[in-house]
Structure formats: C-alpha cells, structure tokens
Amino acid sequence: MPTNKKERALFALITVLITVHAYVFYSLYVVNGSTFMNLTGTDSVMDAINKLGGVYMFGRYLPIWTVVLVEFCFAYLAEMLIGQPFSFKMACNNFDIKKTNPIHFETAVICATVGIMVPVMSFIAACLYYPYYIGFNIFTLLANWLKLICFNFPFAYFSQLFFIQPFVRQTFKIIFKRK
C-alpha cells in the first residue's frame, strides 16, 4: 500500500493508466461494438470506428487516442481527489487497519473505490458521450448515467478485484521493494 503522497500519486497513475485502457476497450468493443458494426456494415469494430470518423465525444467524432487521453485526465483527477481518500476512509470506518488481515483490508479498499468511482466516472462519461445533437434533457442524461453504472459496475468490480489491483499492487511492491 502507498504510504505517502508521491506513492499514492504513482499508485493512482499506474491504476488509472491500466483501467482507462480496459474501459475504453470494454466500452467500444464489448458494449457498443455490435452497434457500431451494424451502423456501418463493417466486420470489425475498428473498421466501424474508422468509418464513423472516430468515437463520438463532446458532440463530435474524435480519434480513439483523444478519447483515452480525455478519460485518463478525468479518471486520474477523480481517483486522486475522490476515489483514494474516501475509499480509504470507508475501509478504515469498517475495519481496524492494525487488526485486520491486509488482504481483507485491501479488498475493502478496492470494493469501496469501485463503489465510489463507478458512479463518478459513469456520470462523467454520460456527460462526455451525451447525444447533444438531439438537444439536452436532464432525464436523458440521468438515464444514460444509470445505464452506464449498470454496464460498468460488474466489469469494474471483477476486473479491479481480480486483475487490475493485484497486478498494480504487485508492480508497486516490485518498484518499491516491499514485502
């Protein structure tokens, strides 16, 4: 576990770097891939995205690298300002860090982070990918937000708990030579 601000910033950076790429892939290929291919009549998601002129964001089509960069910036800020501090406090409210098995405490932090970050990032995504060409409606935004939470929560929970966080924690231990 990170012990100071620099380590927390590096931990968040590694986590967000992996997570944003996973979510962009998940969102484009798994959730929306067949829709893109049906719209364009192509056989692959990448061909469909290229035929569309990119990914729809901010009311226009942007290249995938732009989407990744924008989501990375929002995710890193949200993780540093909201995710890390509040998830650690939530875990500390339910477990005594000195008496609890480290695996259980880390699992509590991961679960709390997912519980915080999924609604936050889903709301940001609902705003970024809102179909502004139809005009703005708060109920459409809220419906899109709820839909994104439903799509993202299971993926976030399992990917963070079983793949991303164990990998990041092991990488972090190697970088800082910790046991």
Backbone as a chain_set.jsonl record, in Angstrom:
{"seq": "MPTNKKERALFALITVLITVHAYVFYSLYVVNGSTFMNLTGTDSVMDAINKLGGVYMFGRYLPIWTVVLVEFCFAYLAEMLIGQPFSFKMACNNFDIKKTNPIHFETAVICATVGIMVPVMSFIAACLYYPYYIGFNIFTLLANWLKLICFNFPFAYFSQLFFIQPFVRQTFKIIFKRK", "coords": {"N": [[0.843, -1.181, 0.0], [0.489, 2.275, -0.729], [2.35, 4.798, 1.009], [2.84, 7.527, 1.22], [2.239, 10.849, -0.209], [3.452, 11.044, -2.792], [3.809, 8.352, -3.459], [1.121, 7.514, -3.425], [0.172, 9.033, -5.557], [1.643, 7.916, -7.687], [0.731, 5.267, -7.526], [-1.99, 5.662, -8.13], [-1.664, 6.659, -10.709], [-0.58, 4.434, -12.134], [-2.696, 2.615, -11.774], [-4.881, 3.991, -12.994], [-3.924, 4.31, -15.582], [-3.918, 1.676, -16.572], [-6.602, 0.983, -16.107], [-8.188, 2.853, -17.589], [-7.568, 2.206, -20.259], [-8.58, -0.406, -20.283], [-11.315, 0.1, -19.847], [-12.022, 1.704, -22.051], [-11.606, -0.113, -24.121], [-13.493, -2.092, -23.276], [-15.898, -0.594, -23.372], [-16.019, 0.237, -26.085], [-15.675, -2.125, -27.617], [-16.994, -4.376, -26.344], [-19.482, -3.446, -25.186], [-20.535, -1.568, -27.095], [-19.71, -2.459, -29.592], [-21.075, -4.215, -31.493], [-23.189, -2.587, -32.222], [-21.864, -0.448, -33.475], [-20.749, -1.852, -35.655], [-23.089, -2.718, -36.954], [-24.239, -0.266, -37.652], [-22.437, 0.717, -39.536], [-21.99, -1.352, -41.298], [-19.715, -2.922, -41.312], [-17.136, -5.437, -40.682], [-15.528, -5.449, -38.465], [-14.894, -3.928, -35.283], [-12.974, -1.893, -35.118], [-12.764, -1.101, -37.809], [-15.34, -0.104, -38.111], [-15.317, 2.062, -36.305], [-13.363, 3.642, -37.513], [-14.672, 4.157, -39.948], [-16.808, 5.661, -39.025], [-15.461, 7.911, -38.352], [-14.205, 8.165, -35.975], [-14.645, 8.224, -32.387], [-17.648, 9.127, -30.805], [-17.735, 12.012, -28.942], [-18.12, 14.81, -26.832], [-19.993, 15.876, -28.549], [-19.031, 15.476, -31.117], [-17.031, 13.554, -33.485], [-14.121, 11.951, -32.449], [-10.631, 10.941, -32.513], [-9.547, 7.715, -31.255], [-7.312, 7.811, -29.515], [-7.568, 10.364, -28.455], [-9.905, 10.122, -26.984], [-9.059, 8.262, -25.049], [-7.08, 9.814, -23.774], [-8.575, 12.019, -22.761], [-10.385, 10.672, -21.047], [-8.504, 9.531, -19.332], [-7.415, 11.796, -18.034], [-9.686, 12.806, -16.622], [-10.269, 10.529, -15.062], [-7.932, 10.197, -13.527], [-7.866, 12.574, -12.024], [-10.313, 12.272, -10.626], [-9.766, 9.934, -9.204], [-7.608, 10.72, -7.567], [-8.701, 12.903, -6.127], [-11.178, 12.063, -5.135], [-11.683, 9.177, -5.179], [-9.381, 7.678, -3.947], [-8.997, 9.011, -1.318], [-11.571, 8.84, -0.067], [-12.285, 6.119, -0.282], [-10.353, 4.851, 1.271], [-10.947, 5.964, 3.773], [-13.537, 4.923, 4.117], [-12.975, 2.187, 4.269], [-11.404, 2.194, 6.585], [-13.319, 2.986, 8.427], [-14.795, 0.701, 8.735], [-13.048, -1.358, 9.284], [-10.341, -2.188, 11.426], [-7.241, -1.124, 10.753], [-4.886, -2.068, 11.871], [-5.54, -4.475, 13.079], [-6.779, -6.019, 11.2], [-6.545, -8.497, 8.679], [-4.242, -7.908, 6.086], [-4.969, -8.528, 3.418], [-7.757, -8.615, 3.533], [-8.286, -5.98, 4.263], [-7.23, -4.561, 2.05], [-8.931, -5.557, 0.083], [-11.332, -4.458, 0.975], [-10.76, -1.746, 0.55], [-10.485, -1.736, -2.252], [-13.088, -2.522, -3.049], [-14.567, -0.384, -1.979], [-13.467, 1.7, -3.472], [-14.308, 1.018, -6.073], [-17.065, 1.239, -5.654], [-17.271, 3.979, -5.309], [-15.958, 5.166, -7.537], [-17.199, 4.142, -9.877], [-19.898, 5.288, -10.083], [-19.087, 8.021, -10.228], [-17.296, 8.194, -12.487], [-18.996, 7.141, -14.414], [-20.948, 9.107, -14.535], [-19.43, 11.243, -15.517], [-18.747, 10.13, -17.991], [-21.334, 9.899, -19.059], [-21.898, 12.566, -19.473], [-19.81, 13.283, -21.255], [-20.3, 11.652, -23.506], [-22.859, 12.252, -24.212], [-25.702, 12.538, -26.346], [-25.643, 15.266, -27.822], [-26.621, 16.356, -30.162], [-29.332, 15.913, -30.254], [-30.385, 17.735, -28.58], [-30.432, 18.958, -25.187], [-31.483, 17.104, -22.363], [-32.28, 16.653, -19.077], [-33.316, 14.298, -18.011], [-32.67, 12.383, -19.912], [-29.891, 12.459, -19.663], [-29.634, 11.515, -16.995], [-30.766, 8.966, -17.295], [-28.943, 7.826, -19.096], [-26.687, 7.893, -17.447], [-27.428, 6.108, -15.363], [-27.678, 3.775, -16.904], [-25.008, 3.443, -17.733], [-23.783, 3.017, -15.239], [-24.921, 0.539, -14.603], [-23.85, -1.061, -16.666], [-21.085, -0.736, -16.213], [-20.467, -1.342, -13.5], [-20.395, -4.238, -12.815], [-18.228, -5.067, -14.478], [-16.187, -3.371, -13.539], [-15.99, -4.123, -10.832], [-15.182, -6.892, -10.879], [-12.917, -6.819, -12.601], [-11.201, -4.998, -11.29], [-10.934, -6.16, -8.714], [-9.919, -8.762, -9.183], [-7.979, -8.658, -11.235], [-6.767, -6.093, -12.161], [-6.065, -4.533, -9.766], [-4.574, -6.494, -8.19], [-2.412, -6.847, -9.989], [-1.394, -4.184, -10.151], [-0.719, -3.726, -7.469], [1.25, -5.698, -7.082], [3.155, -4.832, -8.958], [3.713, -2.36, -7.813], [4.865, -3.189, -5.406], [7.187, -4.359, -6.398], [8.467, -2.161, -7.571], [8.977, -0.552, -5.309], [10.27, -2.325, -3.706], [8.985, -3.9, -1.608], [7.633, -6.058, 0.943]], "CA": [[0.0, 0.0, 0.0], [1.252, 3.518, -0.727], [2.443, 5.374, 2.346], [2.924, 8.983, 1.198], [1.535, 11.467, -1.343], [4.084, 10.68, -4.06], [3.485, 6.949, -3.732], [-0.298, 7.459, -3.769], [0.028, 9.579, -6.906], [2.161, 6.909, -8.61], [-0.203, 4.146, -7.472], [-3.168, 6.079, -8.894], [-1.259, 6.772, -12.107], [-0.497, 3.082, -12.7], [-4.052, 2.06, -11.776], [-5.708, 4.679, -13.986], [-3.379, 4.015, -16.902], [-4.431, 0.358, -16.968], [-8.065, 0.959, -16.052], [-8.786, 3.61, -18.692], [-7.463, 1.4, -21.479], [-9.528, -1.521, -20.155], [-12.684, 0.595, -20.005], [-12.242, 2.126, -23.431], [-11.785, -1.362, -24.863], [-14.772, -2.674, -22.863], [-16.998, 0.229, -23.865], [-16.082, 0.258, -27.544], [-15.776, -3.451, -28.228], [-17.968, -5.287, -25.73], [-20.797, -2.832, -25.011], [-21.042, -0.88, -28.286], [-19.106, -2.969, -30.821], [-22.035, -4.715, -32.488], [-23.946, -1.422, -32.703], [-21.005, 0.239, -34.445], [-20.637, -2.663, -36.877], [-24.389, -2.689, -37.635], [-24.425, 1.077, -38.228], [-21.539, 0.965, -40.673], [-21.931, -2.501, -42.19], [-18.357, -3.457, -41.34], [-16.947, -6.709, -39.997], [-14.752, -5.298, -37.243], [-15.181, -2.712, -34.521], [-12.014, -0.858, -35.501], [-13.184, -0.59, -39.118], [-16.551, 0.684, -37.884], [-14.916, 3.328, -35.68], [-12.687, 4.428, -38.554], [-15.68, 4.594, -40.914], [-17.57, 6.727, -38.373], [-14.614, 9.084, -38.177], [-13.734, 8.185, -34.592], [-15.597, 7.927, -31.313], [-18.464, 10.299, -30.503], [-17.48, 12.625, -27.636], [-18.268, 16.274, -26.879], [-20.842, 16.258, -29.666], [-18.387, 15.251, -32.411], [-16.24, 12.338, -33.549], [-12.72, 12.171, -32.118], [-9.816, 9.719, -32.576], [-9.535, 6.912, -30.025], [-6.278, 8.288, -28.588], [-8.113, 11.536, -27.772], [-10.856, 9.595, -26.005], [-8.258, 7.694, -23.962], [-6.427, 10.918, -23.063], [-9.598, 12.76, -22.009], [-10.847, 9.819, -19.942], [-7.403, 9.397, -18.388], [-7.345, 13.024, -17.221], [-10.82, 12.815, -15.693], [-10.161, 9.408, -14.118], [-6.831, 10.452, -12.594], [-8.329, 13.604, -11.088], [-11.337, 11.692, -9.759], [-9.113, 8.978, -8.31], [-6.801, 11.444, -6.571], [-9.498, 13.807, -5.303], [-12.366, 11.43, -4.551], [-11.561, 7.729, -5.001], [-8.424, 7.244, -2.928], [-9.226, 9.435, 0.072], [-12.825, 8.366, 0.514], [-12.311, 4.653, -0.161], [-9.534, 4.5, 2.433], [-11.729, 6.32, 4.967], [-14.633, 3.957, 4.242], [-12.395, 0.931, 4.748], [-10.995, 2.411, 7.987], [-14.525, 3.056, 9.253], [-15.341, -0.641, 8.914], [-12.009, -2.288, 9.699], [-9.172, -1.639, 12.115], [-6.119, -1.432, 9.86], [-3.841, -2.782, 12.613], [-6.006, -5.806, 13.488], [-7.376, -6.719, 10.07], [-5.654, -9.121, 7.708], [-4.009, -6.949, 4.991], [-5.741, -8.904, 2.221], [-9.147, -8.193, 3.764], [-8.332, -4.52, 4.232], [-7.037, -4.149, 0.656], [-10.173, -5.887, -0.614], [-12.312, -3.439, 1.37], [-10.402, -0.508, -0.147], [-10.818, -1.93, -3.67], [-14.552, -2.503, -3.185], [-15.015, 0.988, -1.735], [-13.053, 2.506, -4.624], [-15.235, 0.706, -7.166], [-18.355, 1.818, -5.287], [-17.202, 5.433, -5.478], [-15.509, 5.589, -8.861], [-18.128, 3.786, -10.954], [-20.877, 6.365, -10.309], [-18.427, 9.275, -10.622], [-16.829, 8.122, -13.871], [-20.156, 6.928, -15.281], [-21.57, 10.423, -14.734], [-18.554, 11.987, -16.423], [-18.928, 9.533, -19.322], [-22.67, 10.263, -19.541], [-21.78, 13.951, -19.968], [-18.912, 13.321, -22.413], [-20.866, 10.93, -24.65], [-24.267, 12.618, -24.363], [-26.047, 12.868, -27.74], [-26.008, 16.681, -27.82], [-27.297, 16.702, -31.403], [-30.792, 15.841, -30.061], [-30.757, 18.715, -27.567], [-30.137, 18.474, -23.842], [-32.591, 16.78, -21.481], [-31.705, 16.125, -17.834], [-33.761, 12.913, -17.81], [-31.846, 11.557, -20.8], [-28.581, 12.377, -19.021], [-29.75, 10.623, -15.835], [-30.993, 7.602, -17.797], [-27.654, 7.362, -19.629], [-25.821, 7.683, -16.286], [-27.841, 4.856, -14.726], [-27.32, 2.682, -17.823], [-23.556, 3.252, -17.654], [-23.484, 2.384, -13.945], [-25.299, -0.881, -14.71], [-22.87, -1.729, -17.524], [-19.717, -0.637, -15.72], [-20.207, -1.858, -12.16], [-19.871, -5.625, -12.778], [-16.901, -5.103, -15.085], [-15.249, -2.71, -12.627], [-15.81, -4.926, -9.623], [-14.388, -8.097, -11.123], [-11.596, -6.51, -13.165], [-10.364, -4.379, -10.26], [-10.687, -7.077, -7.604], [-9.186, -9.969, -9.538], [-6.93, -8.498, -12.229], [-6.038, -4.822, -12.198], [-5.444, -4.191, -8.491], [-3.458, -7.386, -7.856], [-1.277, -6.525, -10.857], [-0.834, -2.895, -9.755], [-0.094, -3.888, -6.153], [2.489, -6.456, -7.276], [4.07, -3.907, -9.626], [4.098, -1.364, -6.812], [5.79, -3.85, -4.475], [8.457, -4.54, -7.098], [9.099, -0.833, -7.716], [9.444, -0.046, -4.02], [10.937, -3.433, -2.998], [8.29, -4.155, -0.351], [7.125, -7.425, 1.146]], "C": [[0.888, 1.244, 0.0], [1.233, 4.169, 0.653], [2.552, 6.895, 2.359], [2.274, 9.515, -0.081], [2.131, 11.087, -2.696], [3.765, 9.244, -4.443], [2.014, 6.801, -4.108], [-0.539, 7.975, -5.182], [0.52, 8.581, -7.953], [1.234, 5.694, -8.674], [-1.448, 4.461, -8.299], [-2.843, 6.16, -10.383], [-1.221, 5.404, -12.786], [-1.897, 2.476, -12.822], [-4.89, 2.669, -12.892], [-5.22, 4.397, -15.399], [-3.91, 2.675, -17.422], [-5.949, 0.381, -17.09], [-8.704, 1.691, -17.226], [-8.706, 2.822, -19.995], [-8.443, 0.229, -21.446], [-10.958, -1.057, -20.395], [-12.977, 1.074, -21.411], [-12.446, 0.892, -24.305], [-13.158, -1.978, -24.56], [-15.945, -1.906, -23.465], [-17.143, 0.152, -25.375], [-16.329, -1.118, -28.147], [-16.913, -4.286, -27.652], [-19.367, -4.671, -25.697], [-21.351, -2.298, -26.334], [-20.551, -1.446, -29.613], [-20.091, -3.421, -31.872], [-22.891, -3.577, -33.045], [-23.143, -0.666, -33.747], [-20.931, -0.538, -35.757], [-21.954, -2.668, -37.651], [-24.639, -1.341, -38.306], [-23.628, 1.267, -39.512], [-21.476, -0.185, -41.668], [-20.548, -3.097, -42.312], [-18.272, -4.743, -40.525], [-16.126, -6.606, -38.716], [-15.074, -3.963, -36.579], [-14.239, -1.592, -34.945], [-12.354, -0.263, -36.859], [-14.422, 0.298, -38.972], [-16.21, 2.048, -37.284], [-14.219, 4.221, -36.707], [-13.679, 4.972, -39.575], [-16.545, 5.719, -40.338], [-16.763, 8.013, -38.212], [-14.096, 9.23, -36.759], [-14.83, 7.81, -33.626], [-16.335, 9.218, -30.969], [-18.195, 10.768, -29.073], [-17.569, 14.139, -27.81], [-19.092, 16.724, -28.077], [-20.202, 16.133, -31.032], [-17.529, 13.988, -32.35], [-14.754, 12.664, -33.376], [-11.943, 10.865, -32.244], [-9.781, 9.001, -31.223], [-8.492, 7.427, -29.041], [-6.744, 9.526, -27.827], [-9.078, 11.105, -26.68], [-10.106, 9.039, -24.793], [-7.626, 8.812, -23.128], [-7.426, 11.708, -22.206], [-10.074, 11.938, -20.814], [-9.753, 9.633, -18.898], [-7.33, 10.615, -17.466], [-8.468, 13.074, -16.195], [-10.676, 11.717, -14.635], [-9.058, 9.649, -13.09], [-7.236, 11.507, -11.56], [-9.364, 13.039, -10.114], [-10.727, 10.713, -8.758], [-8.347, 9.691, -7.206], [-7.649, 12.272, -5.615], [-10.654, 13.129, -4.57], [-12.111, 9.963, -4.196], [-10.648, 7.294, -3.877], [-8.772, 7.718, -1.521], [-10.491, 8.849, 0.69], [-12.88, 6.849, 0.661], [-11.481, 4.196, 1.032], [-10.282, 4.814, 3.73], [-12.873, 5.334, 5.188], [-14.118, 2.625, 4.781], [-11.988, 1.057, 6.217], [-12.193, 2.505, 8.924], [-15.083, 1.674, 9.584], [-14.328, -1.655, 9.437], [-10.92, -1.532, 10.452], [-7.95, -2.089, 11.322], [-5.03, -2.248, 10.561], [-4.241, -4.215, 12.955], [-6.532, -6.65, 12.326], [-6.291, -7.308, 9.171], [-5.483, -8.155, 6.531], [-4.795, -7.256, 3.713], [-7.185, -8.44, 2.365], [-9.267, -6.671, 3.691], [-8.171, -3.999, 2.801], [-8.291, -4.437, -0.173], [-11.259, -4.875, -0.282], [-12.034, -2.113, 0.663], [-10.779, -0.606, -1.623], [-12.323, -1.834, -3.876], [-15.109, -1.098, -2.972], [-14.646, 1.895, -2.912], [-13.98, 2.27, -5.807], [-16.596, 1.347, -6.888], [-18.402, 3.33, -5.434], [-16.947, 5.814, -6.932], [-16.48, 5.235, -9.991], [-19.205, 4.857, -11.141], [-20.25, 7.676, -10.781], [-18.026, 9.231, -12.093], [-17.972, 7.85, -14.85], [-20.885, 8.242, -15.541], [-20.736, 11.262, -15.696], [-18.713, 11.455, -17.851], [-20.299, 9.88, -19.902], [-22.66, 11.689, -20.094], [-20.933, 14.022, -21.236], [-19.553, 12.734, -23.663], [-22.339, 11.242, -24.876], [-24.56, 12.983, -25.818], [-26.558, 14.311, -27.854], [-26.753, 17.107, -29.082], [-28.821, 16.617, -31.274], [-31.298, 16.897, -29.084], [-30.535, 18.111, -26.189], [-31.421, 18.246, -23.053], [-32.001, 16.11, -20.246], [-32.111, 14.667, -17.601], [-33.003, 11.94, -18.716], [-30.46, 11.376, -20.205], [-28.618, 11.402, -17.843], [-29.979, 9.168, -16.254], [-29.699, 7.017, -18.352], [-26.683, 7.06, -18.491], [-26.154, 6.354, -15.611], [-27.485, 3.651, -15.594], [-25.825, 2.39, -17.752], [-23.139, 2.623, -16.327], [-23.783, 0.889, -14.02], [-24.331, -1.668, -15.584], [-21.504, -1.812, -16.852], [-19.47, -1.307, -14.38], [-19.719, -3.306, -12.15], [-18.469, -5.741, -13.368], [-15.861, -4.516, -14.146], [-14.959, -3.58, -11.419], [-14.88, -6.099, -9.867], [-13.004, -7.78, -11.697], [-10.677, -5.886, -12.119], [-9.987, -5.385, -9.171], [-9.761, -8.229, -7.987], [-8.024, -9.77, -10.514], [-6.114, -7.219, -12.046], [-5.337, -4.524, -10.88], [-4.372, -5.184, -8.051], [-2.211, -7.114, -8.7], [-0.599, -5.227, -10.421], [-0.13, -3.019, -8.406], [1.219, -4.669, -6.256], [3.548, -5.584, -7.954], [4.6, -2.88, -8.634], [5.089, -1.952, -5.818], [7.165, -4.039, -5.116], [9.193, -3.206, -7.219], [9.71, -0.362, -6.412], [10.052, -1.121, -3.132], [10.319, -3.695, -1.622], [7.822, -5.595, -0.294], [5.648, -7.371, 1.385]], "O": [[1.928, 1.262, 0.659], [0.235, 4.104, 1.371], [2.372, 7.505, 3.413], [1.82, 8.745, -0.927], [1.391, 10.834, -3.647], [3.485, 8.949, -5.605], [1.688, 6.038, -5.018], [-1.357, 7.423, -5.918], [-0.116, 8.415, -8.995], [0.984, 5.156, -9.753], [-1.907, 3.625, -9.078], [-3.658, 5.773, -11.221], [-1.762, 5.232, -13.879], [-2.239, 1.895, -13.852], [-5.536, 1.947, -13.651], [-6.028, 4.261, -16.317], [-4.302, 2.566, -18.584], [-6.513, -0.137, -18.055], [-9.671, 1.194, -17.802], [-9.675, 2.778, -20.753], [-9.064, -0.094, -22.459], [-11.73, -1.74, -21.069], [-14.082, 0.868, -21.914], [-13.355, 0.858, -25.134], [-13.895, -2.342, -25.476], [-16.875, -2.505, -24.005], [-18.252, 0.017, -25.892], [-17.112, -1.254, -29.088], [-17.713, -4.844, -28.404], [-20.332, -5.302, -26.13], [-22.511, -2.548, -26.661], [-20.946, -0.95, -30.668], [-19.959, -3.047, -33.037], [-23.274, -3.605, -34.214], [-23.677, -0.284, -34.789], [-21.037, 0.043, -36.837], [-21.941, -2.626, -38.882], [-25.19, -1.285, -39.405], [-24.095, 1.903, -40.457], [-20.961, -0.014, -42.772], [-20.236, -3.721, -43.326], [-19.19, -5.095, -39.785], [-16.037, -7.574, -37.96], [-15.472, -3.002, -37.237], [-14.675, -0.453, -35.112], [-12.245, 0.948, -37.048], [-14.534, 1.329, -39.636], [-16.751, 3.069, -37.708], [-14.468, 5.426, -36.755], [-13.551, 6.112, -40.021], [-16.965, 6.619, -41.065], [-17.326, 9.078, -37.963], [-13.604, 10.293, -36.379], [-15.813, 7.165, -33.991], [-15.72, 10.278, -30.855], [-18.4, 10.022, -28.116], [-17.136, 14.677, -28.829], [-18.91, 17.838, -28.569], [-20.754, 16.626, -32.016], [-17.329, 13.421, -31.275], [-14.207, 13.531, -34.058], [-12.523, 9.789, -32.098], [-9.966, 9.623, -30.177], [-8.761, 7.475, -27.841], [-6.359, 9.72, -26.674], [-9.069, 11.658, -25.58], [-10.473, 9.311, -23.65], [-7.644, 8.749, -21.899], [-7.139, 12.024, -21.051], [-10.156, 12.45, -19.698], [-10.043, 9.583, -17.702], [-7.199, 10.469, -16.251], [-8.223, 13.354, -15.022], [-10.932, 11.95, -13.453], [-9.231, 9.338, -11.911], [-6.977, 11.347, -10.367], [-9.295, 13.301, -8.913], [-11.133, 10.674, -7.597], [-8.43, 9.306, -6.04], [-7.352, 12.338, -4.423], [-11.06, 13.58, -3.499], [-12.3, 9.556, -3.05], [-11.086, 6.614, -2.949], [-8.837, 6.897, -0.606], [-10.479, 8.413, 1.84], [-13.459, 6.343, 1.622], [-11.863, 3.255, 1.728], [-10.255, 4.023, 4.673], [-13.148, 4.95, 6.325], [-14.746, 2.011, 5.643], [-12.202, 0.135, 7.003], [-12.091, 2.139, 10.095], [-15.763, 1.499, 10.596], [-14.71, -2.695, 9.974], [-10.622, -0.378, 10.144], [-7.66, -3.282, 11.231], [-4.331, -3.03, 9.917], [-3.376, -5.078, 13.105], [-6.706, -7.861, 12.464], [-5.254, -6.687, 8.939], [-6.475, -7.632, 6.024], [-5.231, -6.342, 3.013], [-7.769, -7.926, 1.412], [-10.226, -6.141, 3.13], [-8.897, -3.094, 2.386], [-8.663, -3.64, -1.035], [-12.024, -4.475, -1.16], [-12.963, -1.434, 0.227], [-11.335, 0.338, -2.183], [-12.781, -1.139, -4.782], [-16.011, -0.667, -3.69], [-15.431, 2.759, -3.3], [-14.394, 3.221, -6.472], [-17.205, 1.93, -7.784], [-19.471, 3.897, -5.661], [-17.63, 6.673, -7.489], [-16.566, 5.973, -10.973], [-19.412, 5.302, -12.27], [-20.813, 8.364, -11.633], [-18.375, 10.129, -12.86], [-17.916, 8.287, -15.999], [-21.384, 8.467, -16.643], [-21.279, 11.916, -16.587], [-18.802, 12.231, -18.802], [-20.417, 10.127, -21.102], [-23.342, 11.979, -21.077], [-21.283, 14.729, -22.182], [-19.369, 13.261, -24.76], [-23.0, 10.558, -25.658], [-23.757, 13.662, -26.457], [-27.762, 14.541, -27.967], [-27.449, 18.123, -29.07], [-29.536, 17.189, -32.097], [-32.492, 16.954, -28.79], [-30.459, 16.891, -26.044], [-32.33, 19.076, -23.067], [-31.296, 15.107, -20.361], [-31.331, 13.889, -17.052], [-32.73, 10.805, -18.325], [-29.908, 10.276, -20.233], [-27.732, 10.559, -17.708], [-29.445, 8.249, -15.634], [-29.389, 5.851, -18.111], [-25.938, 6.082, -18.555], [-25.257, 5.564, -15.32], [-27.041, 2.624, -15.081], [-25.417, 1.229, -17.716], [-22.237, 1.786, -16.296], [-22.992, 0.069, -13.554], [-24.021, -2.82, -15.28], [-20.841, -2.847, -16.918], [-18.367, -1.798, -14.138], [-18.699, -3.583, -11.519], [-17.617, -6.437, -12.815], [-14.783, -5.084, -13.97], [-13.802, -3.75, -11.032], [-13.899, -6.281, -9.145], [-12.02, -8.413, -11.314], [-9.492, -6.215, -12.069], [-8.829, -5.443, -8.758], [-8.907, -8.626, -7.194], [-7.159, -10.641, -10.609], [-4.908, -7.273, -11.803], [-4.129, -4.284, -10.871], [-3.326, -4.749, -7.57], [-1.091, -7.146, -8.19], [0.627, -5.167, -10.33], [0.955, -2.466, -8.227], [2.193, -4.33, -5.585], [4.713, -5.604, -7.557], [5.792, -2.572, -8.621], [6.048, -1.285, -5.429], [8.189, -3.895, -4.449], [10.401, -3.135, -6.993], [10.822, 0.165, -6.394], [10.323, -0.881, -1.955], [11.017, -3.714, -0.607], [7.639, -6.259, -1.314], [5.015, -8.409, 1.579]]}, "num_chains": 1, "name": "protein.A"}
